Amino acid sequence: MDARACAVRVLVRVISSGHSLAEALPEAVQFVEDVRQRALIQELAYGTLRWYYQLDAVLKQLLQKPLKQRDADIRCLLLIGLYQLMQLAMPQRVAVNETVQATVTLNKSWARGLVNAVLRNYLRRADSLEVTGDSAVEMKYAHPAWLVKWLQADWPDNWENILSANNARPPFSLRVNQCRVTREEYLDELAARSIAATPLPQVLTGLLLKKPLPVENLPGFSEGVVSVQDGAAQLAAGLLALAPGLRVLDACAAPGGKTAHILEAEPGLSGLTALDIDGHRLRRIEENLVRLSLSAHLQQGDAGEPQGWWDGQPYDRILLDVPCSATGVIRRHPDIKLLRKPGDVATLVSRQARLLKALWPLLVPGGMLLYCTCSVLRDENIGQVGRFLEMQIDAEEVPIRASWGRVCGHGRQILPGENEMDGFYFACLRKLG
Ligand SMILES: C[S@@+](CC[C@H](N)C(=O)[O-])C[C@H]1O[C@@H](n2cnc3c(N)ncnc32)[C@H](O)[C@@H]1O
């Protein structure tokens, strides 16, 4: 197995065919048994996408003319070559030779000379490359120019921090299953196995591992003692003010991270419905709940059309974790930089508004809906909630008092990397009696 050629196949699926990295990578490595090879493929795929806009700006300077569409694989191989030279502490000779060699595995031996020349040209000219206009912005920040402009407009004092947090490697965060173990007990268990970890101060159930490791190596993982979940995502269950006997709807539930946390946090609920429009993703919830020995009523349906699935009994709590631009989790999913287009945001904003409006009548008077996104764009967050409150006269906002994030007109926003958490937005909306 040639790790670089395998990483090329992943990148072609993402860059040319628009697949997500979460789909393309597992498919490509499913038959790679060597753990170190798998880790290298992952590193090359994630890293090249994380720095794509910078690498692409450099590549454009080094190629005399763009490669043909049918040679998308060679273009991806060149990006991988540049990634190794620009971002990894790998000996240059190894990076160049191994990258050139991958042309053979890809059945493109004709490109040996080209790949060799471009990478060596980079090593000679690295300090004298001159890039201008939008390409200069993309090269400097390793983000698409449109997103840099949007972040500058939305976060005039924070946009540079957001961009650099997006380019950093994310921490490995865990949620302990509080029905089974306390965080302190689990930290002791990790320490006994020499796995370094620290508590996440903002969340009672959260902890950070010093070094990532395969989940199978985590004590109790397969028995449901612990789950992988970012700290910000772990805040949702606490904000729902859960209590025994409440009836809860998790309206956009898959793959079920927050569903499971709600069940762990309050085992005495009178019921929890986990709804998702995507049947395939709904099965992921089931797998997660089985591992954790938890159960919920799983329902496939469109949250925007409750007449298709609702039994007519109102809910005391609704969690609405809407589909969004995911601009708060770019550090975990660097393919978002390429896959998200500026036109997507308006479409998402209107889908979110439709879901909010359709679910509000399902809430009991005095009940609470928690609206959340993993976005940092104001239109999906404060803007969305502001417009809803103007229109919905029986809705009032419950202020979130917390030591994390920032108040921003409506709701509370965490920016990526703050308190070691992903970028997330939360707003609590209560229905008046
Ligand atoms: C941000 S993800 C939810 C993550 C989930 N809450 C968790 O913590 O694991 C958004 C989910 O909304 C689902 N979705 C999108 N449109 C929907 C709709 N109209 N009705 C129900 N679910 C929808 C997607 O399939 C996706 O699984």
The ligand as a MOL file (V3000), in Angstrom:
LIG
                    3D

  0  0  0     0  0            999 V3000
M  V30 BEGIN CTAB
M  V30 COUNTS 27 29 0 0 0
M  V30 BEGIN ATOM
M  V30 1 C -25.9860 19.0420 13.2300 0
M  V30 2 S -26.5640 17.4620 12.8050 0 CHG=1
M  V30 3 C -27.1740 16.9050 14.3440 0
M  V30 4 C -26.1210 16.3760 15.2850 0
M  V30 5 C -26.7430 15.6620 16.4640 0
M  V30 6 N -27.6710 16.5030 17.1930 0
M  V30 7 C -25.6940 15.1200 17.4480 0
M  V30 8 O -25.4570 15.7530 18.4780 0
M  V30 9 O -25.1310 14.0620 17.1840 0 CHG=-1
M  V30 10 C -28.0270 17.8710 11.9420 0
M  V30 11 C -28.9230 16.6760 11.6160 0
M  V30 12 O -30.1630 17.2160 11.1230 0
M  V30 13 C -30.6960 16.2930 10.2290 0
M  V30 14 N -31.7500 17.0050 9.4480 0
M  V30 15 C -31.5760 17.8690 8.4400 0
M  V30 16 N -32.7590 18.3350 8.0170 0
M  V30 17 C -33.7020 17.7500 8.7980 0
M  V30 18 C -35.1160 17.8160 8.8400 0
M  V30 19 N -35.7990 18.5950 8.0020 0
M  V30 20 N -35.7550 17.0810 9.7640 0
M  V30 21 C -35.0620 16.2830 10.6260 0
M  V30 22 N -33.7270 16.1700 10.6070 0
M  V30 23 C -33.0540 16.8990 9.7190 0
M  V30 24 C -29.4940 15.8120 9.4390 0
M  V30 25 O -29.7640 14.5670 8.8140 0
M  V30 26 C -28.4200 15.7320 10.5290 0
M  V30 27 O -28.3450 14.4250 11.0330 0
M  V30 END ATOM
M  V30 BEGIN BOND
M  V30 1 1 1 2
M  V30 2 1 2 3
M  V30 3 1 2 10
M  V30 4 1 3 4
M  V30 5 1 4 5
M  V30 6 1 5 6
M  V30 7 1 5 7
M  V30 8 2 7 8
M  V30 9 1 7 9
M  V30 10 1 10 11
M  V30 11 1 11 12
M  V30 12 1 11 26
M  V30 13 1 12 13
M  V30 14 1 13 14
M  V30 15 1 13 24
M  V30 16 1 14 15
M  V30 17 1 14 23
M  V30 18 2 15 16
M  V30 19 1 16 17
M  V30 20 1 17 18
M  V30 21 2 17 23
M  V30 22 1 18 19
M  V30 23 2 18 20
M  V30 24 1 20 21
M  V30 25 2 21 22
M  V30 26 1 22 23
M  V30 27 1 24 25
M  V30 28 1 24 26
M  V30 29 1 26 27
M  V30 END BOND
M  V30 END CTAB
M  END
